[in-house]
């Protein structure tokens, strides 16, 4: 509003240099101008600043500031219209403030709907991966304690998603869970589901020399358990296919890509890796 008041303030400052007689004679000749300033500019601004319209203005500023990170994910012209209204020097005139309120409410509702949609998609992804995990035969064969331990990460992530209000963070959390956390849980499941190796009896020194003798049935000697073999895994998303074309445009392109993908999968298998789907 300072731009609107700037001309009035400049003229008021000029009064400081005027003699006493000027106020009695010449000022009264311009009283209509000063009444117009008061009635059309000063009073409306004061009314705006002291009334409910100021709350509408402040809320619009708050929404723009607090939802800045989410605004780019919603469509519509409301955001730009709000920005223009907030710097409009004549926002206090006419129906401009009503339009600002309408745009603010519309933008806020769009953001809420988009956040809820993104949260729903993220939670559904985590729940889908959880259902996929618990459907594995290896999971079903685990004891209850280990099953609960595997599911802890799913529950924690869903709780975290339900508290998140930033669209970018919801997407990032879901992607990170699928690419890393879920893969880690599958890796843990694979390791736990491996059969325990048979104990390897430690040879006993012979009393007659350096040769060894088998332990008798009456003497219990310490045994050494072989460690479970470490299982290396890789997500199917991490398989890189070296294909010469930037896109698939024909049946032969699809066949060529599938062949290269098959080679990449077999290479990973030959390297001793399990591929997570």
Number of C-alpha atoms within 10 A of each C-alpha: 14 9 10 13 14 11 10 16 11 10 10 10 10 9 13 8 7 11 9 9 9 11 12 10 10 10 13 12 10 10 11 10 10 13 12 12 15 14 11 12 18 17 13 15 21 11 13 18 14 11 11 11 18 16 14 17 22 12 16 24 15 13 17 18 11 10 15 13 14 19 22 12 13 17 11 12 10 21 22 11 14 23 14 13 19 17 10 13 14 16 21 21 13 9 9 14 20 15 16 24 18 15 21 24 16 14 24 19 12 19 22 14 13 18 21 16 13 21 24 14 15 24 21 14 17 22 15 11 16 18 11 10 20 14 11 12 10 16 19 13 11 14 9 11 8 14 16 11 11 21 14 12 17 20 14 10 17 20 12 13 22 14 10 16 18 20 21 15 16 23 16 13 19 22 15 12 20 17 16 12 17 21 17 16 19 19 19 14 19 17 16 16 15 13 9 12 11 11 12 11 14 14 14 15 13 11 9 7 7 9 10 13 11 11 14 9 7 6 7 9 13 12 12 11 13 11 10 12 11 10 13 14 18 18 16 13 10 10 14 11 15 11 14 10 10 6 10 12 9 9 9 10 15 13 12 16 19 14 14 17 17 13 14 16 19 14 13 16 15 10 10 12 16 18 17 14 8
